[in-house]
Amino acid sequence: MSVEWKFRVMTRGEINVDPIEGEFFTTEALGSLSDALVREAIQNSLDAGVPGQQVRVCISFCPREGRLGLSKREMYLSGLWDHLVSKKAGLQGRPGPTEEMDYILIEDFGTRGLEGDIREDEDYGTDQDRPKNDFFYFWRNIGRAVEGTTARGRWGLGKTVFQAASRINSFFGVTIRNSDRLSLLMGQSVLKTHRTQGQKYAPYGYYGDFENGFALPVTDRNHVDLFCRDFGLRRAEEVGLSVVVPFPDSEIRAGNVIRSTIHHYFFPILAHDLVVTVRHDDAEDLLDADSIFSLVDRPDWPDRDSLIRRLELVRWSMGLADDGYESLIEPEVGKAPKWEESLFASDSLDRLKKQLDRSERIALKVPLWVKPSTGELQHSCFKIILERDKDSERSEDHFIREGVTIAGVSSLRQKGTRVIVSVTDKPLSKLLGDSENPAHTEWQERSPKFRGKYDLGVSCLRFVKNSPREVLRILSRPAKGRDETLLQDLFYVDIPPQPEPESARTEPTEVPRGEGPDKPRPQVQPTTPFFQTHRTKGGFRLTRHPQAKALPRVFTLEVAYDVRQGNPFKRYQQFDFELDKPPIRLTGKGAKIVLLRSNALEVTLEDPDFRLTVAGFDANRDLRVRTTSNLEAGV
């Protein structure tokens, strides 16, 4: 057996299929590649956690002096480079032939490692009383999860984010297993169907020992120890999994990873179930239940005040005993669950309304039954914590299933309210997990793993998704009088700038000839905006305003994330985004674009019916867009 990279030679007539699983983690569903890497890597670690132990994840960025030189690079890429340079390999941004190898190292502790028979090549699932083979599902399986699993992952796609994060679509893994304490090293590369040296190769390649063409992990302790030293692994003898992502995408930076970790995993961190350490630039940031507040409480942190209040609300809920939650009445079994006042005990409804009026925090425990179409009725529950925030001009609802934030689910429209929905009970968590998309950002009624699997499953799903809006509807007392702003988020029109009030004008010292005091002044027409902004997924599109008669030849476009206080354009920071760097994408028609600075563009119009689209922004933050121009020469 020899340690190297190998791809399988395809036979004549074999169907050409290119892998697409990486697309699930490079779309706008997650906002950025940093979000995808953080979400999937930590989710895998939480799923592999040892009961009763805290999961610890360490994400390390390779220091400049730690990069691997050409000799080491050649050793670990032996047999791979010829495949990487193939014209049909599908790589973008491939490193140069002499570029030193940098990397990101992701290690977990307090987990069981990749257990299972390393020679198994068949999916037995949970049949025949076999335990799940973690090694098989990590290295030899894509897009197929264990049937009946209650883990956070469902699609068997999570580990593909590691190759998607690499410029060479490859990664290494070292695991020490809890059962036998063996150290195992293996690697995987995912390219497209390609040709090299006159032969056609399948997309998937492996790094390891090969036995009659079958890839096995490297078990030679000297080789594994050398790999661990070269890539700075901190595992020593501790059980778990270490993943090395060589030549990582430049979009993945320490600041983005820290923000993504807090955004997606604040709940298990505050529950003391998870600790994350990020090492970078000779610095180390610890994210645990205590340090998370000091890390966020910085003037340059985006949406700092709102995030701190969210963390405080969750921490408050963590300190509640079971009797600190107000228990609701379970919906009638066998009928579609609906939000009605009858779910609240008669002696508690009025008290809860008063608590909400006084902006007091409220914690609810909501019973709900789950009925698999081929199984027994199961009683389950979920929790809701909420508060009113008079200082907030927005609504917040966060849905969390077993510690994972489902970022694309929202139902709340009531400003100044903050709601957390937490699902940890297994029957309901399984139902919701079956409805999730591959990126675990949405609950979808038509998911193939969900449709037809539960009696009244869609009704149960909607009952949970709509809970923030419906609970606040029931507990909110009707306001006296008419609320002029009630529907402003649903129905609105852009009002053009109005002329200056007569009283604010400076009167001329002489009356112009031909205009007496009793002669009416000319009417000043309201100014029509030049441009119209359309909201798109993850950004906006700028076009000509339908009533604009002329447009400026050149104008400046500025973009910033909205802030609660102050001028958003003055408070813009480069770590928010940079218009000339991923994940931001600029596309246009009839316009020439020149970057002025990180958040500003100069646009020269070549066609009045132009279109400019800017996408790739954080979908959880509001954008402010500003244009300035001089209509001396128009189009």
LINUR-V64891 format. One record per pair of residues at least 24 apart in sequence whose C-alpha atoms are under 6 Angstrom apart, sorted by the first residue. I is the first residue (numbers start at 1). J is the second residue. D is the distance in Angstrom with one decimal. If there is no record, write none. Layout:
BEGIN
i=I j=J d=D
i=I j=J d=D
END
This chain:
BEGIN
i=1 j=209 d=5.5
i=1 j=210 d=5.5
i=2 j=209 d=5.3
i=3 j=208 d=5.1
i=3 j=209 d=4.8
i=4 j=78 d=5.7
i=4 j=79 d=6.0
i=4 j=207 d=5.4
i=4 j=208 d=5.9
i=5 j=79 d=4.8
i=5 j=80 d=5.5
i=5 j=206 d=5.4
i=5 j=207 d=4.3
i=6 j=205 d=5.4
i=6 j=206 d=5.6
i=7 j=205 d=4.3
i=8 j=201 d=5.7
i=8 j=202 d=5.5
i=9 j=200 d=6.0
i=9 j=201 d=4.6
i=10 j=200 d=5.8
i=10 j=201 d=5.3
i=10 j=202 d=5.9
i=18 j=192 d=5.0
i=18 j=193 d=5.9
i=22 j=160 d=6.0
i=22 j=164 d=5.5
i=31 j=618 d=5.5
i=34 j=252 d=5.1
i=34 j=257 d=5.7
i=35 j=260 d=5.4
i=37 j=161 d=5.9
i=40 j=158 d=5.2
i=47 j=151 d=5.9
i=48 j=111 d=5.2
i=48 j=112 d=5.9
i=49 j=110 d=5.9
i=49 j=111 d=4.1
i=50 j=110 d=5.9
i=50 j=111 d=5.1
i=50 j=112 d=6.0
i=53 j=110 d=5.8
i=54 j=110 d=6.0
i=54 j=273 d=5.1
i=54 j=274 d=5.9
i=55 j=109 d=5.9
i=55 j=110 d=4.8
i=55 j=274 d=5.0
i=56 j=108 d=5.5
i=56 j=109 d=5.0
i=56 j=274 d=5.8
i=56 j=275 d=4.8
i=56 j=276 d=5.9
i=57 j=107 d=5.6
i=57 j=108 d=4.4
i=57 j=276 d=4.8
i=58 j=106 d=5.8
i=58 j=107 d=5.2
i=58 j=276 d=5.7
i=58 j=277 d=4.7
i=58 j=278 d=6.0
i=59 j=105 d=5.7
i=59 j=106 d=4.6
i=59 j=278 d=4.9
i=60 j=104 d=5.8
i=60 j=105 d=5.0
i=60 j=278 d=5.8
i=60 j=279 d=4.6
i=61 j=104 d=4.8
i=61 j=280 d=5.2
i=62 j=102 d=5.8
i=62 j=103 d=5.4
i=62 j=104 d=6.0
i=67 j=100 d=6.0
i=67 j=101 d=5.3
i=67 j=102 d=4.8
i=68 j=100 d=5.6
i=68 j=101 d=4.9
i=69 j=100 d=5.1
i=88 j=194 d=5.1
i=89 j=191 d=5.3
i=89 j=192 d=5.0
i=89 j=194 d=5.5
i=90 j=192 d=5.8
i=94 j=167 d=5.6
i=101 j=247 d=6.0
i=102 j=247 d=5.3
i=103 j=245 d=5.4
i=103 j=246 d=4.3
i=103 j=247 d=5.3
i=103 j=248 d=5.8
i=104 j=244 d=5.9
i=104 j=245 d=5.2
i=105 j=243 d=5.8
i=105 j=244 d=4.7
i=106 j=242 d=5.7
i=106 j=243 d=5.2
i=107 j=241 d=5.8
i=107 j=242 d=4.2
i=108 j=240 d=5.6
i=108 j=241 d=5.7
i=109 j=240 d=5.2
i=111 j=240 d=5.1
i=112 j=178 d=5.3
i=112 j=240 d=5.6
i=113 j=175 d=5.7
i=113 j=176 d=5.7
i=113 j=177 d=4.6
i=113 j=239 d=6.0
i=113 j=240 d=4.0
i=113 j=241 d=5.4
i=114 j=177 d=6.0
i=115 j=177 d=5.8
i=150 j=430 d=5.4
i=155 j=438 d=5.9
i=165 j=248 d=5.7
i=165 j=249 d=5.6
i=166 j=245 d=5.9
i=166 j=247 d=5.6
i=166 j=248 d=4.4
i=166 j=249 d=5.7
i=167 j=247 d=5.5
i=167 j=248 d=5.8
i=167 j=249 d=5.7
i=171 j=244 d=5.7
i=171 j=245 d=4.8
i=172 j=243 d=5.7
i=172 j=244 d=5.1
i=173 j=242 d=5.6
i=173 j=243 d=4.4
i=174 j=241 d=5.9
i=174 j=242 d=5.1
i=175 j=240 d=5.7
i=175 j=241 d=4.4
i=176 j=239 d=4.8
i=176 j=240 d=5.5
i=177 j=239 d=5.6
i=178 j=239 d=5.8
i=184 j=217 d=5.6
i=184 j=218 d=5.7
i=184 j=219 d=5.3
i=185 j=217 d=5.2
i=185 j=218 d=4.9
i=186 j=217 d=4.9
i=264 j=405 d=5.2
i=267 j=403 d=5.8
i=268 j=403 d=5.1
i=325 j=363 d=5.0
i=325 j=364 d=5.0
i=325 j=365 d=5.8
i=326 j=364 d=4.7
i=326 j=365 d=5.9
i=327 j=364 d=5.9
i=327 j=365 d=4.7
i=328 j=366 d=5.3
i=330 j=367 d=4.8
i=330 j=368 d=5.6
i=336 j=459 d=5.6
i=353 j=475 d=4.9
i=359 j=388 d=5.1
i=361 j=386 d=5.9
i=361 j=387 d=4.7
i=362 j=386 d=5.4
i=371 j=454 d=5.7
i=371 j=455 d=5.5
i=372 j=454 d=4.2
i=373 j=453 d=5.5
i=373 j=454 d=4.6
i=373 j=455 d=5.3
i=380 j=428 d=6.0
i=382 j=423 d=4.9
i=383 j=421 d=5.8
i=383 j=422 d=5.2
i=384 j=420 d=5.7
i=384 j=421 d=4.7
i=385 j=419 d=5.7
i=385 j=420 d=5.3
i=386 j=418 d=5.6
i=386 j=419 d=4.3
i=387 j=417 d=5.9
i=387 j=418 d=5.5
i=388 j=416 d=5.7
i=388 j=417 d=4.5
i=389 j=416 d=4.9
i=389 j=417 d=5.6
i=390 j=416 d=5.6
i=392 j=416 d=4.8
i=406 j=441 d=4.6
i=407 j=441 d=5.0
i=408 j=441 d=4.9
i=408 j=442 d=5.0
i=409 j=442 d=5.6
i=411 j=466 d=5.7
i=411 j=469 d=6.0
i=412 j=469 d=5.0
i=496 j=528 d=5.8
i=497 j=527 d=5.8
i=498 j=526 d=5.3
i=499 j=526 d=5.9
i=538 j=615 d=5.3
i=538 j=616 d=5.2
i=538 j=617 d=5.0
i=538 j=619 d=5.1
i=539 j=614 d=5.6
i=539 j=615 d=4.2
i=539 j=617 d=5.8
i=540 j=613 d=6.0
i=540 j=614 d=5.6
i=541 j=612 d=5.6
i=541 j=613 d=4.3
i=542 j=611 d=5.9
i=542 j=612 d=5.1
i=543 j=611 d=5.0
i=550 j=634 d=6.0
i=550 j=635 d=5.9
i=551 j=634 d=5.1
i=551 j=635 d=5.3
i=552 j=631 d=4.7
i=552 j=634 d=4.4
i=553 j=604 d=5.8
i=553 j=605 d=5.3
i=553 j=633 d=5.8
i=553 j=634 d=4.8
i=553 j=635 d=5.8
i=554 j=603 d=5.6
i=554 j=604 d=4.5
i=555 j=602 d=5.9
i=555 j=603 d=5.5
i=555 j=628 d=5.7
i=555 j=629 d=4.4
i=556 j=601 d=5.7
i=556 j=602 d=4.6
i=556 j=627 d=5.4
i=556 j=628 d=5.2
i=557 j=600 d=5.6
i=557 j=601 d=5.1
i=557 j=626 d=5.8
i=557 j=627 d=4.6
i=558 j=599 d=5.8
i=558 j=600 d=4.4
i=558 j=625 d=5.8
i=558 j=626 d=5.1
i=559 j=599 d=5.5
i=559 j=624 d=5.8
i=559 j=625 d=4.7
i=560 j=623 d=5.9
i=560 j=624 d=5.3
i=561 j=622 d=5.8
i=561 j=623 d=4.6
i=561 j=624 d=5.9
i=562 j=622 d=5.4
i=562 j=623 d=5.4
i=562 j=624 d=5.7
i=583 j=616 d=5.1
i=584 j=615 d=5.6
i=584 j=616 d=4.4
i=585 j=614 d=5.8
i=585 j=615 d=5.3
i=586 j=613 d=5.9
i=586 j=614 d=4.8
i=587 j=612 d=6.0
i=587 j=613 d=5.2
i=588 j=612 d=4.3
i=608 j=635 d=6.0
END
